[in-house]
Amino acid sequence: MIVVGVDEAGRGPLAGPVVAAAVAATREKMSLLKSVGVTDSKAMSSKRREEIFLLLLRYGFVYRAQAANPWFIDRANILQATLWAMEKAVSSLPLSPDIVIVDGNQKIPDLSFPQKALPKADKNVLVVGAASIVAKVIRDRVMCAYDKLYPDYGFAVHKGYPTKEHRRALALMGASPIHRKTFKWKVVKDDDR
């Protein structure tokens, strides 16, 4: 039986893409996920996420990821962009899953495979935890690349999330080309420390 876990990273940031990942696993590979300590990516350090991502590659886990860029997010909205990226990630897998488990409370529209939407699946279902790690690692790497293009915003540190430092940079410089224009944010000024 092939189970595919699906999760995303980057719904809440003010900048950059949302990235969805789909990871496939058989029963044998599920035990491998447990042995390396897979869980929700938010419960791990970035170093540990990178280590597990490399282990997934070493052990031959099949995965696909898809990003929806800020322009798509602004046009469609974050939920629709996320669901689109999830569908593209699953549909591009080189196999047919028996079941797709999606983190959250919404199924992926127009998916041609059986699926279940489970809140907190990234924490409770190993293969979804693996998908959360893959999505987060890929998105973090993208934001570090963007940091080289737009170094004054600090993307390598906050990854586009609405930290005080990020909002302060927005107050000083305005939005960069990768900022989500439809997202609302409170600007922090120097005297708001």
C-alpha positions in Angstrom: 0.0 0.0 0.0 1.3 3.4 -1.0 0.4 6.3 1.3 1.1 9.9 0.3 1.3 12.6 2.9 0.8 16.3 1.9 1.6 19.4 3.7 2.7 23.0 3.0 5.0 25.7 4.3 4.6 29.4 4.0 0.9 30.2 4.4 1.5 32.9 7.0 4.5 34.9 5.7 4.3 38.4 4.2 6.7 37.4 1.4 7.8 34.6 -0.8 6.0 31.5 -2.1 3.8 28.9 -0.4 5.4 25.5 -1.0 3.4 22.2 -0.9 5.1 18.8 -0.7 3.9 15.3 -1.3 5.9 12.3 0.1 5.1 8.7 -0.7 5.8 5.8 1.7 5.1 2.1 1.9 4.6 0.3 5.3 8.3 -0.6 5.3 9.3 3.0 4.8 6.9 4.2 7.5 9.0 2.4 10.1 12.1 4.2 8.7 10.3 7.6 9.2 9.7 6.7 12.8 13.3 5.5 13.4 14.8 8.8 12.2 12.4 10.9 14.4 10.0 12.4 11.8 7.4 14.7 13.2 5.9 18.1 12.4 8.6 20.4 11.0 7.5 23.2 13.3 8.7 21.1 16.3 12.3 20.9 14.9 15.2 23.1 14.5 16.2 24.1 11.0 19.4 22.0 11.4 17.4 18.9 12.3 14.9 19.5 9.4 17.9 19.6 7.0 19.3 16.4 8.5 16.0 14.5 8.1 15.5 15.9 4.5 18.9 14.5 3.6 18.0 11.1 5.2 14.8 11.0 3.1 16.9 11.5 0.0 19.4 8.9 1.0 16.7 6.3 1.7 15.1 7.0 -1.6 11.8 8.4 -0.5 9.7 9.6 -3.5 8.5 13.2 -3.2 7.4 16.1 -5.3 7.1 19.8 -4.3 5.3 22.7 -5.9 5.5 26.4 -5.1 2.8 29.0 -5.7 4.5 32.4 -6.1 3.4 35.7 -4.4 1.7 36.9 -7.6 -0.4 33.7 -7.7 -1.2 34.1 -4.0 -2.3 37.7 -4.5 -4.5 36.8 -7.5 -6.1 33.6 -6.2 -5.8 33.9 -2.3 -3.6 31.9 0.0 -6.0 29.0 0.4 -6.6 28.5 -3.3 -2.8 28.9 -4.0 -2.0 26.3 -1.4 -4.6 23.8 -2.7 -3.3 24.3 -6.2 0.3 23.6 -5.1 -0.8 20.5 -3.2 -2.7 19.1 -6.2 0.3 19.8 -8.5 2.7 18.1 -6.0 0.6 15.0 -5.7 -0.3 14.7 -9.4 3.4 15.0 -10.4 4.4 11.9 -8.4 5.6 9.0 -10.5 3.3 6.6 -8.8 -0.4 6.1 -8.0 -1.1 6.4 -4.2 -3.7 4.2 -2.5 -4.5 7.0 -0.2 -3.5 10.7 0.1 -3.5 12.2 3.6 -3.7 16.0 3.7 -2.7 18.1 6.7 -5.7 20.3 7.6 -9.4 20.3 7.3 -9.8 20.6 3.5 -9.4 18.0 0.8 -7.6 18.9 -2.4 -10.1 19.7 -5.1 -10.1 17.7 -8.3 -7.6 15.2 -7.0 -8.0 11.8 -8.8 -6.9 9.7 -5.8 -8.7 8.7 -2.6 -7.9 11.2 0.1 -8.5 12.2 3.8 -8.0 15.6 5.3 -6.8 15.4 8.9 -6.1 18.3 11.2 -2.7 18.0 12.9 -1.7 15.2 10.5 1.8 16.8 10.3 2.2 15.9 14.0 0.3 12.6 14.0 0.9 10.9 10.6 4.6 10.1 9.9 4.4 10.5 6.1 2.6 13.9 6.5 5.3 14.9 9.0 7.9 14.0 6.3 6.0 16.2 3.8 6.0 19.1 6.2 9.8 18.8 6.5 10.3 18.7 2.8 8.1 21.7 2.2 9.7 23.7 5.0 13.3 22.9 3.9 12.6 23.8 0.3 10.8 27.0 1.2 13.6 28.1 3.6 16.2 27.5 0.9 14.1 29.6 -1.5 13.9 32.4 1.1 17.7 32.3 1.6 18.2 32.6 -2.1 15.8 35.6 -2.1 17.9 37.1 0.7 20.8 37.4 -1.7 18.6 39.3 -4.2 17.0 41.6 -1.5 19.5 41.6 1.4 18.0 44.5 3.2 14.9 42.6 4.3 16.5 39.8 6.3 14.7 37.0 4.5 17.5 34.5 5.5 16.7 35.1 9.1 12.9 35.4 9.3 12.0 33.6 6.0 9.3 36.3 5.3 7.3 35.9 8.5 6.0 39.1 10.1 8.7 39.6 12.7 9.3 43.1 14.1 12.5 43.3 12.1 10.7 42.4 8.9 8.0 44.9 9.4 10.6 47.6 10.3 12.3 46.9 7.0 9.0 47.3 5.2 8.5 50.7 6.9 11.9 51.8 5.7 11.9 50.4 2.1 8.4 49.4 1.2 7.5 46.1 -0.3 10.0 44.1 -2.4 8.9 42.3 -5.6 8.3 39.1 -3.6 6.0 40.6 -1.0 2.4 39.5 -1.0 0.6 42.7 -1.8 -2.8 41.5 -0.6 -1.6 40.6 2.9 -2.2 43.1 5.7 0.7 44.0 8.0 1.3 46.4 10.7 4.4 48.4 10.0 6.9 48.8 12.9 8.7 52.1 13.1 12.0 52.7 14.9 10.2 54.3 17.9 8.0 51.2 18.3 10.6 49.2 20.0 
